[in-house]
Amino acid sequence: MNKYSLKPIAPVDFENIVSWLSSPEDMVKICGNTFQYPLTESVFTEYFVEQAGTERNRLCFKWTEEGSEHAEGMISYTRIDWKNDFGHIGLVAIDPALRSKGIGNAMFQSCLTLGFGELGFNRIDLVVLESNKNAIRFYEKLGFTKEGLVREIIKVDGQYKSWFTMSLLKREWEARSG
């Protein structure tokens, strides 16, 4: 695989990233109930660009190949709690044309390295829809553990959906990373 890195998301990334959210279902899988479908450029810019880094409670990144600014993935830390060394992985997306090619794994490893290393987190967590079995397996392979099911937390097409909270502790990540 070529060399990639995490870079701050910029307004120019809107068209590319929003193209990955081709349906309300995609939007819910990636964003939960944070945004309405379709995602607008003004909401994207406010949330991912202008407020990212504000008070350092949200950090939003794109995953790009070295020498390129073209986003192939995106990932964010939200609800950062600096007092308790905690970060929540908010939104995660990979260009659909590039899925199942190792990009998600590499992007996550880089994000975890940043979180547990430079940012000094002791705990990183995320939520995933109970019905998203592929994502659950992916997160478990990375070392995340299911902590509990939050029942009927969001409403999608008139149906209530539940999600799992999953977490990874620094000592667990270090034991896996060697």
C-alpha positions as CSV (number, residue, x, y, z in Angstrom):
1,M,0.0,0.0,0.0
2,N,1.2,3.5,-0.8
3,K,2.0,6.0,2.0
4,Y,-1.1,7.7,3.5
5,S,-1.7,10.2,6.3
6,L,-4.4,12.0,8.2
7,K,-4.9,15.6,7.3
8,P,-7.5,18.2,8.5
9,I,-10.7,18.2,6.4
10,A,-11.1,21.3,4.2
11,P,-14.1,22.9,2.5
12,V,-12.8,21.6,-0.9
13,D,-13.5,18.0,0.4
14,F,-17.3,18.5,0.5
15,E,-18.2,17.3,-3.0
16,N,-16.1,14.2,-2.7
17,I,-17.1,13.2,0.8
18,V,-20.8,13.9,0.4
19,S,-20.8,11.6,-2.7
20,W,-20.1,8.7,-0.3
21,L,-23.5,9.4,1.4
22,S,-25.7,8.3,-1.5
23,S,-28.8,7.3,0.6
24,P,-30.4,8.0,3.9
25,E,-29.3,4.6,5.0
26,D,-25.6,5.4,4.3
27,M,-26.1,8.7,6.2
28,V,-27.4,6.8,9.3
29,K,-24.7,4.2,9.2
30,I,-22.0,6.9,9.0
31,C,-23.5,9.8,10.9
32,G,-26.1,8.2,13.2
33,N,-28.7,10.9,13.8
34,T,-26.2,13.8,13.8
35,F,-27.3,15.2,10.4
36,Q,-30.3,15.3,8.1
37,Y,-30.0,13.7,4.6
38,P,-28.7,15.0,2.3
39,L,-25.8,16.7,4.0
40,T,-25.5,20.3,2.9
41,E,-22.3,22.1,2.2
42,S,-23.0,24.7,4.9
43,V,-23.5,22.1,7.6
44,F,-20.4,20.2,6.4
45,T,-18.3,23.4,6.5
46,E,-19.6,24.4,9.9
47,Y,-19.2,21.0,11.6
48,F,-16.1,19.5,9.9
49,V,-14.0,22.6,9.1
50,E,-15.0,25.7,11.1
51,Q,-15.7,24.0,14.5
52,A,-13.1,21.2,14.1
53,G,-10.4,22.0,16.6
54,T,-12.5,24.6,18.4
55,E,-11.6,24.2,22.1
56,R,-10.0,21.0,20.8
57,N,-13.2,19.1,21.5
58,R,-13.5,17.9,17.9
59,L,-10.8,16.9,15.4
60,C,-11.8,15.9,11.9
61,F,-9.5,14.3,9.4
62,K,-9.4,13.0,5.8
63,W,-7.2,10.1,4.8
64,T,-5.1,10.9,1.8
65,E,-2.3,9.4,-0.2
66,E,1.0,11.1,0.1
67,G,1.3,14.0,-2.3
68,S,-2.5,14.2,-2.8
69,E,-5.2,16.2,-1.1
70,H,-8.0,13.9,-2.4
71,A,-9.8,12.3,0.5
72,E,-10.2,8.5,0.3
73,G,-11.6,8.3,3.8
74,M,-12.6,10.4,6.8
75,I,-12.6,10.0,10.6
76,S,-13.2,12.3,13.5
77,Y,-12.7,12.5,17.2
78,T,-15.6,14.1,19.0
79,R,-16.6,14.7,22.6
80,I,-12.9,14.8,23.6
81,D,-12.5,14.9,27.4
82,W,-9.0,16.2,28.1
83,K,-9.4,15.9,31.9
84,N,-10.1,12.2,31.6
85,D,-7.9,11.4,28.6
86,F,-10.9,10.2,26.5
87,G,-11.8,10.5,22.8
88,H,-14.9,9.3,21.0
89,I,-14.6,8.3,17.3
90,G,-17.5,10.1,15.8
91,L,-17.8,9.8,12.0
92,V,-16.0,7.2,9.9
93,A,-16.4,6.8,6.1
94,I,-14.4,5.3,3.3
95,D,-15.0,6.0,-0.4
96,P,-17.3,3.1,-1.4
97,A,-15.1,2.4,-4.5
98,L,-12.2,1.7,-2.1
99,R,-13.8,-0.4,0.5
100,S,-12.4,-3.8,1.4
101,K,-8.9,-2.8,0.2
102,G,-7.3,-2.2,3.6
103,I,-7.8,1.5,3.7
104,G,-10.2,1.5,6.6
105,N,-7.8,-0.6,8.7
106,A,-4.8,1.6,7.9
107,M,-6.8,4.8,8.6
108,F,-8.0,3.4,11.9
109,Q,-4.5,2.3,13.0
110,S,-3.3,5.8,12.2
111,C,-6.1,7.4,14.1
112,L,-5.6,5.1,17.1
113,T,-1.8,5.8,17.0
114,L,-2.6,9.5,17.1
115,G,-5.2,9.1,19.9
116,F,-3.2,6.9,22.2
117,G,0.1,8.6,21.3
118,E,0.2,12.3,20.5
119,L,-3.2,13.1,22.0
120,G,-2.6,11.0,25.2
121,F,-6.0,9.2,25.4
122,N,-6.4,6.3,27.8
123,R,-9.7,5.4,26.3
124,I,-11.2,5.6,22.8
125,D,-14.8,4.6,22.1
126,L,-17.4,4.6,19.3
127,V,-20.9,3.6,18.7
128,V,-22.2,1.3,15.9
129,L,-25.7,0.3,14.9
130,E,-26.6,-3.2,16.2
131,S,-27.6,-4.2,12.6
132,N,-24.2,-3.2,11.1
133,K,-22.6,-6.6,11.6
134,N,-19.6,-5.9,9.2
135,A,-18.6,-2.8,11.1
136,I,-18.9,-4.7,14.5
137,R,-16.6,-7.4,13.2
138,F,-14.1,-4.8,11.9
139,Y,-14.0,-3.0,15.2
140,E,-13.6,-6.2,17.2
141,K,-10.6,-7.2,14.9
142,L,-9.1,-3.8,15.9
143,G,-9.4,-4.8,19.6
144,F,-12.6,-2.9,20.5
145,T,-14.9,-4.5,23.0
146,K,-18.6,-4.2,23.2
147,E,-19.6,-2.5,26.4
148,G,-23.3,-2.4,26.1
149,L,-26.4,-2.0,23.9
150,V,-28.1,1.4,23.9
151,R,-31.6,0.4,23.1
152,E,-33.8,2.2,20.6
153,I,-31.6,5.4,20.6
154,I,-32.4,6.7,17.1
155,K,-35.4,6.6,14.8
156,V,-34.9,5.7,11.2
157,D,-37.8,5.5,8.8
158,G,-40.2,5.3,11.7
159,Q,-38.3,2.4,13.3
160,Y,-36.3,2.7,16.4
161,K,-32.7,1.4,16.1
162,S,-30.2,0.4,18.8
163,W,-26.4,0.7,18.8
164,F,-23.5,-0.8,20.7
165,T,-21.0,1.2,22.5
166,M,-17.5,-0.3,21.9
167,S,-14.2,0.8,23.5
168,L,-10.5,0.2,23.4
169,L,-8.1,1.1,26.2
170,K,-4.5,2.3,25.7
171,R,-3.1,-0.8,27.6
172,E,-5.2,-3.1,25.4
173,W,-4.0,-1.3,22.2
174,E,-0.4,-1.4,23.4
175,A,-0.6,-5.2,24.1
176,R,-2.0,-5.8,20.6
177,S,0.5,-3.4,18.9
178,G,3.6,-4.9,20.5
